[in-house]
Amino acid sequence: MMQTDVKAATLADTGSIGIPTRLKGLVISYTAGTGSVILKDGGSGGTTRFSFTAPATTDGAINVLIPGEGIRFDTSIYGAITDATVTVFYG
């Protein structure tokens, strides 16, 4: 079993966690109908590893738990975020 320290960071607009890491979970606060989160490996042109589009009904927040060892980002976690704030848990 792999054990790592889990860290947290908040991303808004475009932002990144500039190290290779594993995404363990997220808290997403979003605006109805327009909020979106795309997390890519290595920058704006990288491979999409996670995406979320807000439902059209109401503003809100969700918790996303990633099972197992998490989602591996080989280079870095890059966020392309619209009308949302994301707290990522990684390690």
Number of C-alpha atoms within 10 A of each C-alpha: 3 4 7 9 6 13 11 15 13 15 20 16 14 15 16 19 20 13 13 16 18 20 25 21 19 19 16 22 19 24 20 17 14 14 21 22 24 18 25 22 24 21 19 15 9 14 13 17 15 13 13 12 16 22 15 11 9 11 15 14 15 12 12 13 13 14 10 7 14 16 16 17 22 12 16 20 28 25 25 19 21 17 16 23 20 21 16 20 20 23 17
